[in-house]
Amino acid sequence: LSATPEIPKEDGRPKWDNKFQYILSCIGFAVGLGNVWRFPYLCQIHGGGAFLIPYFIALLFEGIPLLHLELALGQCLRKGSIGAWNTISPYLGGVGVGSWVVSVLVSLYYNTVLTWVMWYFINSFQEPLPWSVCPLNENRTGFNEECYESTAVNYFWYRKTLNITPDIAESGTLQWWLILCLATCWAVVYLCTIRGIETTGKAIYVTAIFPYLVLTIFLIQGLTLPGATDGLIYLFTPNLNTLKNPRVWLDAATQIFFSLSLAFGGLIAFASYNPTKNDCEKDAVTVAIVNSMTSLYASIPVFSVLGFKATTAYWDCLDRNILSIINEFDLPEESIMRQNYTSWISFLNSSYPEKIAGLKLKSCNLQEFLDQSVSGTGLAFIVFTQAIILMPGSQAWAILFFIMLFSLGLSSMFGNIEGVFTPLLELQIIPKSAPKELLSGIICLISFLIALCFTLRSGSYWIDIFDRYAGSVPLLVIAFFEVIGVVYVYKIKRFSKDVEWMTGRKLNLYWHIMWRFISPLLLLTVFMAFVTLQMQKPPSYTAWNPKYEGFPMKEEKVYPPWVQAICVLLAVLPCVCVPLVALFHLVKQKRRSKDPSFVPQEVFSCQGANS
Amino acid sequence: DAQNAFKVRISIKTALGDNAYAWDANEEYLFKAMVAFAMRRYSSKSTTQISNVLLCNVTDRVSFWFVVTDSSKNVSTVPGSEVEAAIRMNRNRINSAFLLSDKTLQFLKITSTLSPPVEPSTPVWLIVFGVVLCLIVAGIVFLIVSGIQKHKKKNKESTERENLEEKVEVTLENGIPCEALDLKAGHINGVFAADDERFTSL
């Protein structure tokens, strides 16, 4: 039941139905949740339009060269990550194993984020939306205390969805509704990846294109909302002073890197299903540019909506103040409007200062509301959901928004799963006669069982840990070894000949310079800076604790030592595969060289494999 | 008598917008009537008159204080707890008389009991979840079944092809292709080539 179609090629490897499917899969893998909820946040905190400068420099010097390298590698060697690196040099097999481990770790937690998206999606079919009203307390005289002190949106996220504990050490129980959603998500992933690229290739048409449709709809709607222009101006006003801060450059480099999903092995797997005579250079540039353009395109509706939300919050603040003043001074309704609020306030302050002071009015500042920047899950599940409540027809907007997030995440999951699936298929973990469906089923089932720990009450703290440690440093290390491995072990001369053979034209000087010097240097610098910054303060997290004095602010806590050990393990495990496998092979070689019948490994080349 | 007096705050424009009516003496009369009605319903004795309800300090806001006096007990006010209970019991009647709600017709010392949101017997999300799950499971089953069918067809085809190959192999193994022997033309022997018209056709 291997279901490989009958193809004239000798190796019986599955292939893409057409080039568009391949490009779309790569774009879908690269364009993920980070494009929607991380890039706009970075733009906002790093000086708006000015952030685009380091971003595009990083794209040019780091993103595109590494992307081209991975695609060319996969296309030439026609194997998944483990097989490809074993072919280049058995000492570098660890790079492939490291990629595989990272793909496994990321698949586990990424699908749990999709679980949350699915939970919100299935809750969007109610009127009123469940995150718009607070539930009542026991004697029905008021609202639930936790909900009342924070907001209904926060309450729904932290209590009704996550049922979060105040501390990571308290694990709590498994949340049954999250288990149901998790099972559904893994079922969807299984449905789409059941036969490898044969099925994902069909699914990608929907999951990669649909988000663009929804983003366009949100763009049009967002621009018509009041306050949208404030948000956009705030986002894009360049503040060139921020470029002096090295943190900005670091964030740009890491954002490009993680956004393009490099070093996961998924891109190598995708490219390995290509015919060898394919222009991988053009593909790489296309995918990188589309990914960056999508980030920019997505930030426009995001910031229109954020501007709308800030404006509405500002108006609410004003209205509340106006109401207290009217009630206190028994003035007729609508005597104080938002427009003449400031003149009234100054008049009243001069005439009755004690009364005004007694009211404890909050100062309403639009800039303050705009400054409240959030990224990640906070943006989607708290800020955006709150904005959606304020829009007319909220159910439709909520449904559209969460389907879009789900598609974005799902197309990235395809790449992750492919990075896990292809090497296992090649290593022949299951006998060749067994169907592919069985392998993908086993992968999905085991992942589901392991990911159950993220449905514990402390699950979201663990996901933050996985995101920060498993999905960051190891990728930098693996990418560094990828570049060094190709350029200095496989030798750039051989590689450029292979690429020439594949694309049909000589390798540009730009690629030579980038691959040989600039990209590895840049990766090393980014890695050092990243690690230094992480080490500067003890790793901490913010916990949601209703009993905290500063509630609804989150409480800052330090990770207990056993959690810190796990963080280090997560970061180190994929990296340590590289030297371990090299060592293992060295030992094997030493033993084999004593054997007289030993034949040295043949030198591999792209053209040789296909002539 | 601040203990037995209640402050009322009315926000007509907020509730009704353009359809707002003006607060005048007639509305005050209606208010007194509603309070008297509430007292009568609560205590089930018909002694409270509209004249028992006294309003004072009416401001532009609109807000005012009111007390309910008891005519049977020489000019004393009805205890606040009784008034509160009466108002509570008849709150929505009073609200609807003025086309207002609990928020726009506020009795400042009387907290209203909030009505719980309507909850259907099965949470809606479970229904949606069931639908989504059924679709996905149907998709998976369909793909697996079609995969098994394709595999069976491929097995049948490959066994047929194997048989064909065997036959071809057998015929080749003899060294001389059988087809050549079966051919009606056979190997043409040059010696007899010129005379082939004399052979009878086979």
Interface residues (C-beta under 8 A of the other chain):
Chain A: L1 A3 M118 W119 I122 N123 F125 Q126 P128 V133 P135 L136 R140 T141 G142 F143 L180 C181 T184 A187 V188 Y190 L191 I194 R195 T199 I326 N327 D330 L331 P332 E333 E334 P435 E437
Chain B: R9 S11 I12 K13 T14 T59 D60 R61 V62 S63 T111 T113 L114 S115 P116 P117 V124 W125 V128 F129 V132 L133 I136 V137 G139 I140 L143 I144 G147 I148 K150 H151
